[in-house]
Amino acid sequence: MSKKYRSEAMAAIHETVTALHDIGAIDKQTMRRFDVACLTPIRPLKPEEIKAIREREHVSQTVFANYLNVTTSLVSKWERGEKRPAGASLKLLSLVEKKGLATVA
């Protein structure tokens, strides 16, 4: 999967720093700081946005949960605002929001 950058300049900088990291000229901690600075952050999703994504894909909470490899209960809690997706789940939801459920199938 390709990375999404804040700008073309940031993409070029990140590519250069990645090459330097690959040859050992830059440590992991510095590379992480460049990741944060260059890559587009994933925005948190509101409960109604999560439900809208699922409904746009015309699937039940159970089917949606299976695609995301989470429980139906968790999808329900996201949609009610009892819990918020984070980490890999938020990344997958953002991907589904932008490119559709077929991208994670």
Backbone bond lengths (Angstrom), bond angles and torsions (degrees), N, CA, C in turn:
res aa  C-N    CA-C-N  psi(-1)  N-CA   C-N-CA  omega(-1)  CA-C   N-CA-C  phi
1 M - - - 1.449 - - 1.530 107.64 -
2 S 1.311 117.41 134.44 1.445 121.11 -179.42 1.521 110.35 -78.72
3 K 1.325 114.78 152.02 1.455 120.61 -179.34 1.516 109.33 -87.28
4 K 1.327 116.08 150.85 1.460 121.17 178.91 1.522 107.43 -108.38
5 Y 1.312 115.67 124.21 1.460 121.75 -175.97 1.522 111.63 -105.39
6 R 1.319 114.35 159.11 1.463 121.16 178.55 1.526 111.33 -64.86
7 S 1.333 116.90 -32.80 1.465 121.32 179.91 1.535 108.69 -160.73
8 E 1.326 116.40 170.86 1.462 120.52 177.38 1.527 110.72 -64.90
9 A 1.326 116.33 -36.40 1.465 119.95 178.62 1.528 110.54 -63.79
10 M 1.323 116.37 -42.92 1.465 120.20 178.55 1.525 110.66 -64.45
11 A 1.321 117.39 -35.32 1.464 121.26 177.71 1.524 110.09 -62.57
12 A 1.324 116.71 -44.57 1.462 121.12 -179.71 1.529 110.85 -64.98
13 I 1.330 116.10 -42.74 1.468 120.34 179.04 1.531 109.66 -62.99
14 H 1.314 116.20 -46.57 1.466 120.32 -177.62 1.534 110.66 -63.32
15 E 1.318 116.86 -40.63 1.464 120.60 178.68 1.530 111.03 -61.04
16 T 1.321 116.43 -41.94 1.459 121.36 179.09 1.529 111.04 -65.35
17 V 1.324 115.96 -46.17 1.458 120.51 -179.51 1.529 110.50 -65.28
18 T 1.319 117.22 -37.10 1.462 120.58 177.33 1.526 110.46 -61.77
19 A 1.324 116.41 -42.39 1.472 120.37 177.87 1.526 110.65 -62.79
20 L 1.325 116.45 -40.73 1.469 120.20 177.37 1.529 110.91 -64.46
21 H 1.323 116.57 -38.63 1.467 120.69 177.44 1.523 110.26 -64.96
22 D 1.324 116.57 -42.11 1.465 121.48 -179.01 1.527 112.79 -60.73
23 I 1.330 117.55 -31.93 1.474 119.98 179.20 1.529 112.03 -92.90
24 G 1.338 116.38 0.67 1.457 120.09 175.60 1.514 115.57 90.79
25 A 1.319 117.70 8.22 1.459 120.82 -179.15 1.526 112.54 -80.23
26 I 1.329 117.25 -17.23 1.469 122.38 -179.38 1.523 108.11 -130.85
27 D 1.338 116.42 136.18 1.464 119.64 -178.69 1.527 112.00 -81.78
28 K 1.353 115.61 171.00 1.469 121.14 -177.24 1.524 112.31 -61.88
29 Q 1.323 117.02 -38.90 1.463 120.42 -178.05 1.532 110.52 -62.67
30 T 1.299 117.68 -43.49 1.462 121.39 177.77 1.527 109.99 -65.18
31 M 1.322 116.68 -40.00 1.470 120.68 179.27 1.526 110.40 -62.20
32 R 1.329 116.94 -40.53 1.468 120.05 178.32 1.528 111.20 -62.00
33 R 1.331 116.60 -40.29 1.470 119.51 178.70 1.531 110.55 -63.63
34 F 1.318 117.47 -39.02 1.464 120.25 176.85 1.519 111.07 -67.03
35 D 1.333 117.66 -37.69 1.467 120.33 176.23 1.518 110.46 -57.34
36 V 1.316 115.98 -47.88 1.471 120.81 -178.94 1.527 110.57 -63.25
37 A 1.310 116.88 -41.16 1.463 120.96 -176.88 1.531 112.99 -73.19
38 C 1.318 117.20 -33.75 1.461 120.49 -171.79 1.522 114.67 -97.42
39 L 1.323 117.24 -36.11 1.456 119.79 -174.89 1.521 111.59 -81.10
40 T 1.309 115.87 148.21 1.460 121.50 178.40 1.524 108.77 -69.48
41 P 1.327 117.70 126.79 1.463 119.47 179.56 1.531 111.20 -70.37
42 I 1.311 115.62 152.26 1.465 120.77 177.19 1.512 106.78 -90.12
43 R 1.314 116.09 124.57 1.459 119.83 -178.04 1.528 109.99 -82.89
44 P 1.320 116.68 147.05 1.466 119.50 176.17 1.526 110.34 -66.00
45 L 1.316 116.47 148.94 1.461 121.47 179.56 1.523 109.77 -106.40
46 K 1.320 115.40 139.18 1.462 121.15 177.21 1.520 108.87 -79.93
47 P 1.337 117.07 156.44 1.469 119.92 179.96 1.523 113.40 -53.82
48 E 1.321 117.00 -42.51 1.468 119.47 -179.22 1.528 112.13 -67.97
49 E 1.338 117.26 -28.13 1.463 120.56 176.76 1.533 110.63 -70.19
50 I 1.319 116.17 -39.44 1.461 120.45 178.95 1.526 109.85 -64.01
51 K 1.322 115.90 -45.26 1.464 120.03 178.73 1.530 110.38 -62.89
52 A 1.325 117.38 -40.96 1.466 121.40 179.90 1.530 111.00 -63.62
53 I 1.330 117.26 -38.30 1.467 120.91 177.76 1.525 109.18 -62.43
54 R 1.326 116.19 -47.62 1.466 120.75 -179.32 1.526 111.14 -62.15
55 E 1.318 116.45 -45.60 1.466 120.42 -179.25 1.527 111.82 -66.62
56 R 1.314 116.86 -36.09 1.469 120.35 177.16 1.527 110.65 -61.89
57 E 1.321 116.20 -32.46 1.467 121.37 179.69 1.528 112.16 -84.20
58 H 1.336 116.68 -4.83 1.468 122.93 177.08 1.538 112.57 58.68
59 V 1.341 115.61 47.71 1.467 119.75 177.33 1.524 109.81 -130.11
60 S 1.325 114.79 156.97 1.463 120.85 176.65 1.530 109.50 -77.24
61 Q 1.325 115.66 169.67 1.463 119.51 176.72 1.522 110.52 -61.14
62 T 1.319 117.15 -36.68 1.467 120.94 -179.31 1.525 111.56 -64.77
63 V 1.314 116.44 -46.77 1.466 120.35 179.38 1.529 109.99 -65.23
64 F 1.318 116.76 -43.67 1.466 121.77 178.56 1.524 109.91 -58.67
65 A 1.325 116.89 -45.82 1.468 122.30 179.53 1.527 110.53 -60.36
66 N 1.330 116.96 -41.55 1.467 119.99 179.57 1.525 111.66 -62.96
67 Y 1.323 117.43 -40.81 1.465 120.52 177.17 1.529 111.77 -62.45
68 L 1.324 116.27 -37.57 1.469 120.96 -176.77 1.524 112.87 -89.34
69 N 1.349 116.39 -4.03 1.456 122.56 -178.99 1.536 112.20 60.41
70 V 1.320 114.81 43.71 1.463 122.17 174.82 1.530 107.71 -130.05
71 T 1.318 117.09 175.86 1.460 120.05 179.62 1.524 111.00 -84.14
72 T 1.334 114.62 156.70 1.462 120.39 175.83 1.523 109.70 -61.57
73 S 1.317 116.30 -37.97 1.463 121.81 178.65 1.525 111.24 -59.21
74 L 1.327 116.84 -40.59 1.462 120.21 -179.77 1.524 111.28 -66.57
75 V 1.327 117.56 -42.26 1.473 120.61 177.06 1.525 109.32 -60.10
76 S 1.317 116.73 -43.24 1.460 121.35 178.46 1.529 111.13 -60.19
77 K 1.327 116.41 -43.43 1.475 120.31 179.27 1.522 111.36 -66.32
78 W 1.335 117.67 -36.55 1.469 120.73 175.79 1.523 110.02 -61.51
79 E 1.318 115.80 -44.96 1.466 120.39 -176.24 1.530 112.13 -70.58
80 R 1.307 117.19 -25.41 1.477 120.66 177.28 1.524 112.19 -91.41
81 G 1.332 117.35 -8.13 1.459 121.42 179.23 1.517 113.77 83.42
82 E 1.322 118.00 11.47 1.464 120.92 178.84 1.524 111.62 -75.08
83 K 1.324 115.90 -29.19 1.461 122.10 176.67 1.514 108.15 -136.51
84 R 1.329 115.38 159.98 1.459 121.27 178.21 1.521 109.18 -120.83
85 P 1.329 117.11 134.91 1.463 118.86 177.28 1.527 110.56 -68.44
86 A 1.325 115.39 146.62 1.463 120.65 179.09 1.525 108.33 -146.15
87 G 1.301 115.78 168.41 1.456 121.50 175.27 1.521 113.28 58.49
88 A 1.332 114.66 -131.86 1.463 120.94 -176.44 1.528 111.85 -62.85
89 S 1.335 117.10 -36.14 1.470 119.95 179.32 1.521 111.11 -63.15
90 L 1.324 116.81 -43.28 1.461 120.66 179.07 1.528 110.31 -65.62
91 K 1.316 116.65 -39.25 1.466 120.91 178.12 1.532 110.11 -62.21
92 L 1.337 116.98 -45.08 1.464 120.17 178.73 1.524 111.63 -63.78
93 L 1.331 116.26 -42.97 1.469 119.68 178.68 1.528 110.76 -61.18
94 S 1.321 116.97 -41.21 1.466 121.07 178.85 1.522 110.68 -64.25
95 L 1.322 115.96 -38.93 1.466 120.77 178.01 1.528 110.67 -65.14
96 V 1.327 116.54 -44.12 1.468 120.79 178.09 1.522 110.11 -64.01
97 E 1.326 116.67 -38.87 1.467 120.50 178.94 1.528 110.82 -60.31
98 K 1.326 116.73 -42.07 1.459 120.34 -175.80 1.527 113.70 -82.57
99 K 1.356 116.40 -39.01 1.463 118.95 -170.16 1.516 115.54 -121.36
100 G 1.319 117.21 -2.83 1.457 119.83 177.79 1.518 113.16 95.24
101 L 1.307 114.10 162.12 1.454 122.17 -175.30 1.534 112.19 -66.08
102 A 1.305 117.59 -26.99 1.465 121.22 -179.41 1.520 112.43 -61.36
103 T 1.323 118.21 -24.50 1.466 120.88 -179.01 1.520 112.47 -69.44
104 V 1.320 118.69 -21.41 1.469 120.97 179.39 1.526 111.32 -108.64
105 A 1.313 116.67 7.67 1.476 120.42 -178.47 1.503 111.69 -76.54
